[in-house]
Amino acid sequence: MQPIRTILVPTDFSPGSQHAIEEALGFALCFGATITLLHVETPPSYAYTEAPLLGVDLLGEIRARAQAALDRDADALAARQGQPVLRKVGLGIAADVILDEAKQGNYDLIIIATHGYTGIKHLFIGSTAERVVQLATCRVLIVRRSDTK
């Protein structure tokens, strides 16, 4: 079995993601692995086209807000883990950004939360976790929300 040295944890700041971060902390402490938190924002299409024409750096603002929220989670996790936690913000479709980061960063494990949507909600919202599981080149651990039975 290949050792676990690097763990990628996508987060959307939901309770489910917080549960996945807790799981990642356990793995990191057990295996001496490093954790990278990744948050992906999907900007509205006008952020790419109209905002620059108006002199507004909407993408920069979106990235800055996401980075601030991510830093809070990462700092708290680093204090508990006793080592730095890497953090990254991506812009685009969540599953695509997660898969690209996993491949480029050569991670050993992705720990990702699932919202557990079924039926019509799953059909319309889709499943980032499902797509990551299908296409990832490394191991993936799916963590269900802690309040889901």
N, C-alpha and C positions, 0 to 999 in steps of 0.2 A: 504494500500500500504506500502510495506517495504521501510524504508528510504534508501537514497543513502549516504553512508559514505565512501566507497572506490571505486575508479575508476581505471581500468586498461586501458592503452592506448598503444597498439602496434604501433611502428613507424618504417618505413623503410627510414626515412629522406626525403621522397618525398614531393612535394607540397600538395598532398592529405593528407598525414599524418600530415603535419603542420596544415591543416584545421581541422583535427580531434582533434589535441591538443588544438586548439582555442575553439572548442566546449566543450572539457573537462574542460577547464578553466572556461567557463561560468557555467557549472554544479557545479564545485567545489566551486566557489564563492557563487552560489545560495544556495547550500545545506550544505556548510561547510565541504565538502568531501576532502579526500586526494587523490592525483593522483600518480600512479606509471606508469612511462614510461618503456616500454619493447621493446628492439630491439632484433631480432633473426637473426643470421647469419647461413647460411647453408654451412658449409665448404665442399670443395671437398673431395671425398672419400679418396684420397691419404693422406690427412692431418691426418687421423686416423691410416694409416698403414705404409706408406713409410717414412713420415717425421720423426717419432721417430727413425727409423733405421738410418737416416742420421744425427741424433743429432740436429734436428731442432724442436723447439717448435712452429710449425705453428699454432696450435689451440690457444696457448697463445698469439701469435701475432695478430691473427684474433680477439680474445676477447679484447685485449688491444686497438686496433684501434676502434672497435665498442664502447667500453666504453668511449673513449675520445670524440667521436662524440655525444654519448648519454649525456654525462656530459654537453656539451655545450648547448644542447637543454633544459636539465633539469634545469640548472643554470638560463637560461633566463626565463623559466617558473616560477621558484621559486621566482625570483625577482618581477615578475608581480603579482603572487598570494599572496605573502607575507607570505608564509610558505614553508617548505622544500618539495621537490618533490622526491619521491623514484625512483630509477632507477635500472633496471636489464638488463643483457645481457644473452641471451640464445643461445645455439648451437643446431641445428637440423632443422627439418621441421617446418616452421613457425606456421602453424595451430596447430600442436601437442604441441609445446612449449607454445603457447598462452593458449590453453585449459588446459594444466597441471598447468600453473601458476595461471590461473583463479580459478581452483579448489583448489589448495593448499593454495592460498592467501585468499580464501573466499571473493572474490570481489562482490560488489553489482551490478556493471555495467561495461561492456566493451564498449569502444567507439573506433571503428575501421574504417579506411578509406577503400574505395573500388576504384579500378582503373577504374571500369566500362567497362571492356573488354567484348565483345560479340563475337559471331560466332566462327570462327576458332581460333582466339587469345585466347578466353576463354577456348576452348577445350584443347589447348596445354599448356597454362600457368596455368589454373585452377584458383580457387578463394579461397584465404585464408579466406577472410571475409565470403564467403558463407559457408565454412566448420565450421567456428566459430559459425555462427548463428545456423547451424543445430545441433551442439553438445554441445554448452555451457550450463552450469547449472544455469547461471545467466542471467540477461537482457543484451541485446546487442543493441547498437545504431550504425547503419551504416551511415557513412558520405561520401557522394559523393564528388569528387574533385570539388573545387569551380569554376573551369573553364569549367565544364561539364554542359550543359543545358539539 
